[in-house]
Amino acid sequence: MFNVIAVLYIYFLPFVAIVFFTNFVSIVKKIHKGEDTFYNTFWGAILFAIIISGLFYVPLSG
């Protein structure tokens, strides 16, 4: 079971990282324009948690 989740993380994390980066660019543009960034910050935090948990989970799954 652990190996299946690890493989899913390995293939899923690059896509999450791409979405995280585009969300970050969107936040920077909105800050520059003076717009609200609440929802982008919320989704950025969720994506960051997924990335960090994947980086810790995959090596520990062995």
Secondary structure, 3 states (H helix, E strand, C coil): CHHHHHHHHHHHHHHHHHHHHHHHHHHHHHHHHCCCCHHHHHHHHHHHHHHHHHHHHHHHHC
